[in-house]
């Protein structure tokens, strides 16, 4: 296969695996909702993970979903600098920290400290739901990046 030939879409090549990943996402979404996590917070997390992974397709999709869930352009624009911004509350900061740690996998000591702090703030149920949501979003990012899913212009 030449480097100019398009790679196959993973979701189309093995649709059963794609359906399973989507089923997981539905379960994770239900767990997050049951734990009292706001849809806007989850979508801000999805945008941040997609920024870190450089997934254009998921950035496009989850930015729109974040806006639909009530996020503002200002909040989305400040996600890369969330630690320096005062517009995110403590729950959102904990969620964004879990998102970054789950995506970047820093050394064990830093990872444990960040996750323990988030668990203490969020509680066991919400913390587990956020970890699963971050793991799932990272999986979707990888599928889209490896499949080279195109972003279609809406202009």
Backbone as CSV, one residue per row, in Angstrom:
resi,resn,N_x,N_y,N_z,CA_x,CA_y,CA_z,C_x,C_y,C_z
1,UNK,0.851,-1.182,0.000,0.000,0.000,0.000,0.892,1.239,0.000
2,UNK,0.664,2.150,-0.904,1.464,3.372,-0.970,1.015,4.330,0.121
3,UNK,1.877,5.296,0.411,1.546,6.254,1.467,0.487,7.248,1.022
4,UNK,0.177,7.302,-0.267,-0.870,8.204,-0.738,-2.235,7.530,-0.779
5,UNK,-2.255,6.219,-0.630,-3.524,5.486,-0.637,-4.220,5.676,0.702
6,UNK,-5.535,5.918,0.679,-6.313,6.128,1.893,-6.377,4.885,2.754
7,UNK,-6.239,5.087,4.048,-6.372,3.985,4.993,-7.849,3.633,5.161
8,UNK,-8.146,2.399,5.513,-9.557,2.035,5.712,-10.092,2.655,7.009
9,UNK,-11.367,2.987,6.989,-12.024,3.450,8.213,-12.193,2.246,9.126
10,UNK,-11.654,2.335,10.333,-11.777,1.233,11.285,-13.237,0.917,11.596
11,UNK,-14.062,1.954,11.704,-15.469,1.756,12.049,-16.223,1.031,10.935
12,UNK,-15.782,1.186,9.710,-16.439,0.513,8.580,-15.855,-0.878,8.332
13,UNK,-14.574,-1.027,8.638,-13.895,-2.297,8.380,-14.307,-3.377,9.375
14,UNK,-14.464,-3.000,10.637,-14.897,-3.940,11.678,-16.070,-3.283,12.419
15,UNK,-17.235,-3.283,11.794,-18.382,-2.565,12.382,-18.820,-3.110,13.736
16,UNK,-18.577,-4.381,14.015,-18.965,-4.946,15.315,-18.172,-4.299,16.448
17,UNK,-16.906,-4.049,16.206,-16.084,-3.383,17.222,-16.551,-1.942,17.418
18,UNK,-16.892,-1.273,16.305,-17.403,0.098,16.376,-18.702,0.147,17.172
19,UNK,-19.588,-0.797,16.926,-20.852,-0.859,17.662,-20.597,-1.103,19.147
20,UNK,-19.626,-1.935,19.462,-19.288,-2.211,20.857,-18.740,-0.959,21.537
21,UNK,-17.899,-0.194,20.829,-17.363,1.045,21.391,-18.489,2.050,21.629
22,UNK,-19.424,2.129,20.707,-20.577,3.019,20.889,-21.456,2.559,22.043
23,UNK,-21.632,1.258,22.203,-22.407,0.736,23.336,-21.713,1.089,24.650
24,UNK,-20.386,0.979,24.683,-19.624,1.382,25.868,-19.856,2.863,26.155
25,UNK,-19.813,3.687,25.120,-20.015,5.127,25.300,-21.383,5.427,25.899
26,UNK,-22.402,4.697,25.483,-23.743,4.886,26.045,-23.780,4.521,27.523
27,UNK,-23.129,3.428,27.900,-23.067,3.015,29.311,-22.309,4.047,30.143
28,UNK,-21.206,4.531,29.604,-20.396,5.523,30.307,-21.185,6.826,30.466
29,UNK,-21.893,7.228,29.433,-22.722,8.436,29.506,-23.809,8.298,30.569
30,UNK,-24.424,7.138,30.633,-25.457,6.892,31.648,-24.851,6.924,33.050
31,UNK,-23.649,6.368,33.213,-22.982,6.386,34.522,-22.651,7.821,34.935
32,UNK,-22.195,8.625,33.989,-21.870,10.027,34.287,-23.123,10.791,34.690
33,UNK,-24.208,10.568,33.969,-25.471,11.227,34.294,-25.967,10.780,35.668
34,UNK,-25.898,9.476,35.940,-26.343,8.950,37.239,-25.510,9.513,38.386
35,UNK,-24.244,9.834,38.106,-23.366,10.392,39.129,-23.557,11.903,39.292
36,UNK,-24.461,12.478,38.492,-24.762,13.896,38.622,-23.836,14.823,37.850
37,UNK,-23.073,14.283,36.927,-22.166,15.121,36.144,-22.919,15.806,35.007
38,UNK,-22.646,17.075,34.823,-23.318,17.870,33.792,-22.816,17.494,32.405
39,UNK,-23.722,17.491,31.435,-23.372,17.190,30.036,-22.326,18.176,29.523
40,UNK,-22.463,19.453,29.879,-21.493,20.465,29.455,-20.092,20.114,29.941
41,UNK,-19.985,19.673,31.181,-18.684,19.311,31.752,-18.064,18.148,30.981
42,UNK,-18.871,17.151,30.665,-18.374,15.996,29.913,-17.910,16.431,28.523
43,UNK,-18.682,17.296,27.879,-18.293,17.743,26.540,-17.046,18.617,26.568
44,UNK,-16.889,19.448,27.592,-15.645,20.215,27.723,-14.462,19.265,27.881
45,UNK,-14.658,18.195,28.649,-13.613,17.190,28.800,-13.299,16.535,27.453
46,UNK,-14.335,16.204,26.688,-14.122,15.572,25.384,-13.349,16.489,24.434
47,UNK,-13.658,17.783,24.483,-12.928,18.738,23.656,-11.474,18.787,24.091
48,UNK,-11.230,18.845,25.396,-9.843,18.929,25.888,-9.045,17.692,25.496
49,UNK,-9.619,16.517,25.639,-8.919,15.289,25.254,-8.620,15.311,23.759
50,UNK,-9.574,15.751,22.966,-9.377,15.806,21.518,-8.315,16.836,21.136
51,UNK,-8.215,17.923,21.903,-7.141,18.890,21.678,-5.788,18.238,21.943
52,UNK,-5.692,17.546,23.069,-4.424,16.907,23.431,-4.000,15.850,22.410
53,UNK,-4.965,15.132,21.881,-4.665,14.073,20.907,-4.562,14.596,19.481
54,UNK,-4.983,15.820,19.238,-4.945,16.375,17.894,-5.939,15.719,16.954
55,UNK,-7.128,15.393,17.466,-8.150,14.731,16.653,-9.116,15.773,16.092
56,UNK,-8.912,16.162,14.844,-9.730,17.202,14.215,-11.198,16.804,14.139
57,UNK,-11.473,15.556,13.766,-12.853,15.097,13.629,-13.590,15.203,14.961
58,UNK,-12.987,14.697,16.040,-13.637,14.733,17.359,-13.701,16.157,17.916
59,UNK,-12.687,16.982,17.625,-12.745,18.385,18.036,-13.944,19.079,17.406
60,UNK,-14.149,18.851,16.131,-15.269,19.441,15.433,-16.590,18.990,16.058
61,UNK,-16.742,17.690,16.223,-17.982,17.136,16.755,-18.248,17.586,18.193
62,UNK,-17.249,17.472,19.063,-17.483,17.739,20.484,-17.504,19.228,20.813
63,UNK,-16.910,20.062,19.965,-17.077,21.503,20.148,-18.536,21.871,19.900
64,UNK,-19.113,21.324,18.829,-20.534,21.570,18.562,-21.396,21.022,19.691
65,UNK,-21.072,19.828,20.177,-21.858,19.229,21.260,-21.723,20.032,22.556
66,UNK,-20.533,20.567,22.818,-20.335,21.398,24.011,-21.173,22.666,23.924
67,UNK,-21.197,23.274,22.750,-22.026,24.467,22.558,-23.500,24.139,22.763
68,UNK,-23.947,23.015,22.221,-25.341,22.584,22.392,-25.672,22.313,23.857
69,UNK,-24.661,21.873,24.629,-24.871,21.575,26.052,-24.789,22.821,26.924
70,UNK,-24.498,23.980,26.310,-24.484,25.221,27.077,-23.127,25.871,27.252
71,UNK,-22.071,25.259,26.765,-20.741,25.868,26.886,-20.681,27.126,26.027
72,UNK,-19.844,28.054,26.439,-19.649,29.280,25.664,-18.358,29.162,24.860
73,UNK,-18.246,29.998,23.847,-17.021,30.060,23.046,-15.839,30.395,23.954
74,UNK,-16.040,31.288,24.899,-14.970,31.689,25.813,-14.439,30.479,26.585
75,UNK,-15.342,29.663,27.109,-14.905,28.503,27.895,-14.178,27.487,27.010
76,UNK,-14.684,27.270,25.816,-14.028,26.334,24.899,-12.653,26.865,24.502
77,UNK,-12.555,28.155,24.228,-11.286,28.759,23.834,-10.249,28.685,24.947
78,UNK,-10.690,28.710,26.202,-9.749,28.703,27.322,-9.367,27.302,27.799
79,UNK,-9.918,26.271,27.184,-9.588,24.909,27.625,-8.085,24.614,27.655
80,UNK,-7.306,25.031,26.648,-5.869,24.738,26.732,-5.183,25.391,27.938
81,UNK,-5.774,26.446,28.479,-5.209,27.157,29.628,-6.115,27.063,30.852
82,UNK,-6.868,25.960,30.959,-7.862,25.850,32.034,-7.242,26.017,33.422
83,UNK,-5.992,25.603,33.606,-5.376,25.705,34.934,-5.088,27.151,35.327
84,UNK,-4.966,28.039,34.336,-4.709,29.452,34.601,-5.981,30.285,34.556
85,UNK,-7.097,29.684,34.202,-8.350,30.413,34.027,-9.216,30.324,35.280
86,UNK,-9.922,31.396,35.544,-10.820,31.424,36.703,-12.264,31.093,36.322
87,UNK,-12.523,30.724,35.065,-13.914,30.509,34.636,-14.376,29.061,34.776
88,UNK,-13.507,28.186,35.252,-13.893,26.796,35.472,-14.019,26.548,36.968
89,UNK,-15.121,25.892,37.378,-15.324,25.626,38.803,-14.478,24.423,39.244
90,UNK,-14.534,24.106,40.531,-13.666,23.055,41.065,-13.979,21.678,40.478
91,UNK,-15.243,21.393,40.231,-15.606,20.107,39.621,-15.054,20.041,38.199
92,UNK,-15.249,21.104,37.436,-14.735,21.121,36.061,-13.223,20.982,36.043
93,UNK,-12.542,21.641,36.959,-11.083,21.529,37.032,-10.656,20.097,37.356
94,UNK,-11.351,19.464,38.277,-11.038,18.072,38.610,-11.242,17.170,37.394
95,UNK,-12.346,17.381,36.676,-12.642,16.583,35.480,-11.580,16.815,34.414
96,UNK,-11.203,18.064,34.194,-10.184,18.368,33.183,-8.826,17.799,33.580
97,UNK,-8.545,17.775,34.872,-7.288,17.181,35.336,-7.285,15.672,35.075
98,UNK,-8.383,15.007,35.376,-8.498,13.576,35.079,-8.337,13.351,33.573
99,UNK,-8.960,14.203,32.774,-8.855,14.084,31.318,-7.404,14.153,30.857
100,UNK,-6.679,15.120,31.372,-5.280,15.276,30.956,-4.402,14.132,31.430
101,UNK,-4.601,13.704,32.665,-3.796,12.606,33.206,-4.090,11.300,32.456
102,UNK,-5.350,11.077,32.147,-5.743,9.867,31.432,-5.199,9.870,30.007
103,UNK,-5.088,11.019,29.419,-4.634,11.146,28.035,-3.115,11.130,27.926
104,UNK,-2.445,11.864,28.799,-0.987,12.007,28.693,-0.204,10.964,29.488
105,UNK,-0.857,10.330,30.454,-0.225,9.320,31.315,1.150,9.755,31.836
106,UNK,1.155,10.794,32.700,2.431,11.226,33.283,2.987,10.143,34.209
107,UNK,4.128,10.426,34.807,4.734,9.427,35.693,3.757,9.036,36.802
108,UNK,3.991,7.862,37.371,3.051,7.260,38.324,2.751,8.170,39.513
109,UNK,3.757,8.840,40.060,3.537,9.695,41.232,2.603,10.865,40.891
110,UNK,2.851,11.536,39.786,2.006,12.657,39.375,0.591,12.170,39.052
111,UNK,0.507,11.040,38.377,-0.798,10.475,38.003,-1.609,10.129,39.242
112,UNK,-0.993,9.426,40.191,-1.695,9.030,41.420,-2.176,10.245,42.207
113,UNK,-1.335,11.260,42.315,-1.697,12.458,43.073,-2.880,13.169,42.423
114,UNK,-2.837,13.324,41.119,-3.928,14.009,40.411,-5.225,13.226,40.523
115,UNK,-5.149,11.930,40.344,-6.361,11.110,40.393,-6.929,11.029,41.803
116,UNK,-6.073,10.939,42.814,-6.548,10.888,44.202,-7.242,12.199,44.573
117,UNK,-6.664,13.308,44.143,-7.270,14.612,44.427,-8.647,14.728,43.767
118,UNK,-8.752,14.283,42.528,-10.034,14.328,41.812,-11.052,13.393,42.468
119,UNK,-10.624,12.210,42.875,-11.533,11.260,43.531,-12.060,11.840,44.838
120,UNK,-11.179,12.483,45.600,-11.608,13.089,46.864,-12.649,14.172,46.634
121,UNK,-12.499,14.948,45.591,-13.426,16.034,45.306,-14.728,15.518,44.697
122,UNK,-14.629,14.609,43.737,-15.801,14.163,42.981,-16.600,13.064,43.674
123,UNK,-15.939,12.275,44.493,-16.575,11.088,45.058,-16.328,9.897,44.133
124,UNK,-16.455,8.724,44.698,-16.110,7.488,43.981,-16.908,7.295,42.685
125,UNK,-18.217,7.494,42.737,-19.071,7.225,41.580,-18.769,8.176,40.415
126,UNK,-18.729,9.467,40.701,-18.458,10.444,39.644,-17.033,10.294,39.125
127,UNK,-16.096,10.024,40.025,-14.707,9.843,39.613,-14.569,8.659,38.660
128,UNK,-15.174,7.540,38.997,-15.097,6.362,38.116,-15.751,6.644,36.770
129,UNK,-16.874,7.354,36.784,-17.550,7.697,35.530,-16.662,8.589,34.665
130,UNK,-15.990,9.546,35.272,-15.091,10.442,34.517,-13.899,9.672,33.961
131,UNK,-13.322,8.791,34.747,-12.200,7.997,34.220,-12.639,7.184,33.008
132,UNK,-13.803,6.529,33.116,-14.320,5.748,31.992,-14.616,6.644,30.796
133,UNK,-15.175,7.823,31.050,-15.475,8.753,29.951,-14.187,9.187,29.251
134,UNK,-13.140,9.446,30.018,-11.859,9.852,29.426,-11.235,8.704,28.625
135,UNK,-11.274,7.508,29.160,-10.751,6.341,28.448,-11.505,6.143,27.131
136,UNK,-12.823,6.260,27.194,-13.652,6.070,26.004,-13.384,7.149,24.968
137,UNK,-13.269,8.414,25.401,-12.988,9.496,24.451,-11.636,9.293,23.790
138,UNK,-10.660,8.858,24.551,-9.347,8.575,23.964,-9.448,7.474,22.906
139,UNK,-10.269,6.469,23.150,-10.462,5.400,22.163,-11.102,5.954,20.888
140,UNK,-12.132,6.783,21.042,-12.765,7.394,19.863,-11.766,8.257,19.091
141,UNK,-10.925,9.011,19.812,-9.906,9.825,19.145,-8.984,8.958,18.307
142,UNK,-8.564,7.853,18.857,-7.639,6.993,18.129,-8.290,6.384,16.887
143,UNK,-9.541,5.984,17.006,-10.249,5.442,15.843,-10.322,6.511,14.751
144,UNK,-10.696,7.721,15.109,-10.832,8.789,14.113,-9.489,9.200,13.519
145,UNK,-8.459,9.287,14.348,-7.129,9.654,13.851,-6.597,8.576,12.920
146,UNK,-6.663,7.330,13.341,-6.132,6.232,12.525,-6.944,6.019,11.252
147,UNK,-8.226,6.312,11.301,-9.089,6.184,10.120,-9.018,7.414,9.229
148,UNK,-8.421,8.477,9.743,-8.358,9.752,9.028,-9.754,10.236,8.637
149,UNK,-10.663,10.174,9.619,-12.023,10.672,9.375,-11.944,12.151,8.969
150,UNK,-12.579,12.516,7.877,-12.508,13.908,7.426,-13.454,14.818,8.187
151,UNK,-13.064,16.053,8.308,-13.950,17.077,8.864,-14.559,17.794,7.671
152,UNK,-15.845,17.819,7.624,-16.550,18.449,6.508,-16.839,19.921,6.833
153,UNK,-16.625,20.764,5.876,-16.870,22.192,6.056,-18.370,22.444,6.213
154,UNK,-18.705,23.379,7.122,-20.100,23.755,7.318,-20.361,25.177,6.808
155,UNK,-19.369,25.743,6.173,-19.487,27.147,5.701,-20.410,27.284,4.522
